[in-house]
Amino acid sequence: MIMGNLHLVTGYAGEEHITSNDQGSFNAALMGTGEFVLERGRQFEAQVISNNTVRIFDGDLLMQGRHIRLKEDTYVDLLFENGMQGYKRTDLIAVRYEKDSITSIESASLVVIKGIQTEDTYVSPEKITGDIISEHALQNDTILYKVNFDGLSIQEPEKVFTTVPTLETMKEEAIGQIAEEAEKAIQNLRGIVQTEFATLVNTLMGE
């Protein structure tokens, strides 16, 4: 444990003093320390362009508080090594965070993590896992897709990330759920009233 003092992040200090870790800590406090795509833009949608090219469209992502963005109406084409006849292979599409140990410059990029060729099973390669929110690691990967190769043919990318909805979406879903439950309650009440009314009519007619 290191002794320190409070840091007034959103305050004038006479010099630039807000760090990426300050903003990352704030994001993590609001949204959690996980790694997920935000409900904005095309949300890193994947499209197979050819047997060795996959296109990733725009999106926003939080990686342990770090906000990573591919600007709207842009995309990145990722190249894969060709598959091999008679073999299976699983590659991963990842967002990779990196920090230079000398300059402390941080960056993020879309990368392909190549898997190994096997004759009968798909084996996912290892990703880099690091604690970047506490500045204990220089690299970390967030996996977006698994891409399988069956022989020479590329398969449709399999999404593995989680998308967190906006507050607006959650509000709409909550209102919709409440309306649905209210409609069910009304239908049940109508059924009860109709049953009770029919019973009452039968009783009166019987008398």
C-alpha positions in Angstrom: 0.0 0.0 0.0 1.4 3.4 -1.0 0.5 6.5 0.9 -1.1 9.2 -1.2 -3.5 12.1 -1.3 -6.8 12.9 -2.9 -6.7 13.9 -6.6 -9.3 16.4 -7.7 -9.8 15.0 -11.2 -12.4 17.5 -12.4 -10.7 20.6 -11.1 -8.3 23.2 -12.5 -4.7 22.5 -11.4 -2.8 24.9 -13.4 -1.5 22.2 -15.7 -2.8 19.1 -17.5 -3.3 16.5 -14.8 -6.3 14.2 -15.8 -4.9 10.8 -16.8 -6.4 8.0 -18.9 -6.5 5.9 -15.7 -8.6 8.7 -14.0 -11.2 8.4 -16.8 -10.9 4.6 -16.8 -11.5 4.5 -13.1 -14.6 6.7 -13.5 -16.0 4.6 -16.3 -15.4 1.4 -14.3 -17.1 3.0 -11.2 -20.2 3.7 -13.4 -20.3 0.6 -15.6 -18.2 -2.0 -13.8 -14.8 -3.4 -14.5 -15.8 -5.9 -17.1 -15.2 -5.9 -20.9 -18.2 -5.3 -23.1 -19.5 -3.6 -26.2 -21.9 -0.6 -25.8 -25.2 -0.3 -27.6 -24.1 2.3 -30.1 -23.5 2.3 -33.9 -23.0 -1.1 -35.6 -21.6 -2.6 -32.4 -18.5 -4.2 -34.1 -20.7 -6.1 -36.6 -18.6 -8.6 -38.6 -18.9 -9.4 -42.3 -17.0 -12.0 -44.2 -15.6 -10.4 -47.3 -13.6 -13.3 -48.7 -12.0 -16.6 -47.5 -9.3 -14.7 -45.7 -10.9 -11.3 -45.0 -13.4 -10.2 -42.3 -14.6 -6.7 -42.0 -15.4 -5.1 -38.6 -17.7 -2.1 -38.5 -17.9 0.8 -36.0 -18.6 0.4 -32.4 -17.8 1.5 -28.8 -16.3 -0.8 -26.2 -15.3 -0.6 -22.5 -12.3 -2.6 -21.5 -11.8 -2.5 -17.7 -12.9 1.2 -17.8 -11.0 2.1 -21.0 -13.2 3.5 -23.7 -12.2 2.2 -27.1 -14.0 3.4 -30.2 -14.1 2.7 -33.9 -15.6 5.9 -35.4 -19.1 5.8 -37.0 -19.3 4.8 -40.7 -15.8 3.4 -40.7 -14.5 -0.2 -40.7 -11.3 -2.3 -40.4 -10.6 -5.2 -42.7 -8.7 -8.0 -41.0 -6.6 -10.5 -42.9 -6.4 -14.2 -42.0 -4.0 -16.9 -43.1 -5.6 -19.2 -45.6 -7.1 -22.5 -44.2 -5.6 -25.8 -45.1 -7.4 -28.6 -46.9 -8.3 -31.4 -44.5 -7.7 -29.3 -41.4 -9.7 -27.2 -39.0 -8.6 -24.0 -37.3 -10.0 -21.4 -34.9 -8.8 -17.8 -35.0 -9.9 -15.0 -32.7 -10.7 -11.4 -33.5 -9.7 -9.3 -30.5 -9.4 -5.7 -29.4 -5.9 -5.4 -28.0 -4.9 -2.7 -25.5 -1.2 -2.0 -25.3 0.9 0.4 -23.2 4.6 1.2 -24.0 6.7 0.5 -20.9 9.1 3.3 -21.8 6.9 6.1 -23.0 3.7 5.1 -21.3 1.9 5.7 -24.6 -1.3 3.7 -24.8 -3.0 2.3 -27.9 -5.7 -0.1 -29.0 -6.1 -2.1 -32.2 -8.1 -4.9 -33.8 -6.0 -8.0 -34.2 -6.2 -11.6 -35.4 -5.0 -14.3 -33.0 -4.2 -17.3 -35.1 -5.1 -20.8 -33.8 -3.5 -24.2 -34.5 -4.4 -26.5 -37.3 -6.0 -29.8 -36.2 -7.5 -32.7 -38.2 -10.8 -33.1 -36.2 -11.4 -30.4 -33.6 -11.5 -26.6 -33.2 -9.1 -25.3 -30.6 -9.2 -21.7 -29.6 -5.8 -20.0 -29.1 -4.8 -18.2 -25.9 -5.5 -14.5 -25.5 -3.6 -12.0 -23.5 -5.2 -11.3 -20.1 -3.9 -8.4 -18.0 -5.1 -6.1 -15.2 -5.0 -2.7 -16.9 -7.4 -0.9 -14.6 -4.9 -1.0 -11.8 -2.0 -0.4 -14.2 -0.5 -3.8 -13.4 -0.3 -4.9 -17.0 0.8 -3.6 -20.4 -1.5 -5.6 -22.6 -5.0 -7.1 -22.6 -7.3 -8.6 -25.2 -11.1 -8.4 -25.4 -12.3 -11.2 -27.7 -15.1 -10.2 -30.2 -15.4 -13.2 -32.4 -14.3 -16.8 -33.0 -13.6 -17.5 -36.7 -13.5 -21.2 -37.7 -11.8 -22.5 -40.8 -13.1 -25.8 -42.2 -10.5 -26.7 -44.8 -10.1 -23.8 -47.1 -13.5 -22.3 -46.2 -14.0 -19.6 -43.6 -17.1 -19.9 -41.5 -19.4 -17.2 -40.2 -17.8 -15.4 -37.3 -19.2 -16.4 -33.9 -19.9 -13.5 -31.6 -18.6 -14.0 -28.1 -18.8 -10.5 -26.6 -21.6 -9.1 -24.4 -23.5 -5.9 -25.4 -24.7 -3.6 -22.6 -27.9 -1.7 -23.4 -28.3 2.1 -22.9 -30.4 3.4 -20.1 -33.0 4.4 -22.7 -33.2 0.9 -23.9 -33.5 -0.5 -20.4 -36.3 2.0 -19.6 -38.2 1.0 -22.8 -37.8 -2.7 -21.9 -39.0 -2.1 -18.4 -42.0 -0.1 -19.5 -42.8 -2.9 -22.0 -42.5 -5.6 -19.4 -44.7 -3.6 -17.0 -47.3 -3.1 -19.7 -47.2 -6.8 -20.6 -47.6 -7.9 -16.9 -50.5 -5.4 -16.5 -52.2 -6.8 -19.6 -51.9 -10.3 -18.2 -53.3 -9.2 -14.9 -56.3 -7.5 -16.7 -57.0 -10.7 -18.7 -56.8 -12.8 -15.5 -59.2 -10.4 -13.7 -61.6 -10.5 -16.7 -61.5 -14.3 -16.6 -62.3 -14.3 -12.8 -65.1 -11.8 -13.2 -66.7 -13.8 -16.1 -66.5 -17.0 -14.1 -68.0 -15.4 -11.0 -70.7 -13.8 -13.1 -71.6 -17.1 -14.8 -71.7 -18.8 -11.4 -74.0 -16.1 -10.0 -76.3 -16.3 -13.1 -76.5 -20.1 -12.8 -77.3 -19.8 -9.1 -80.1 -17.3 -9.7 -81.6 -19.3 -12.5 -81.5 -22.4 -10.4 -83.5 -20.7 -7.7 
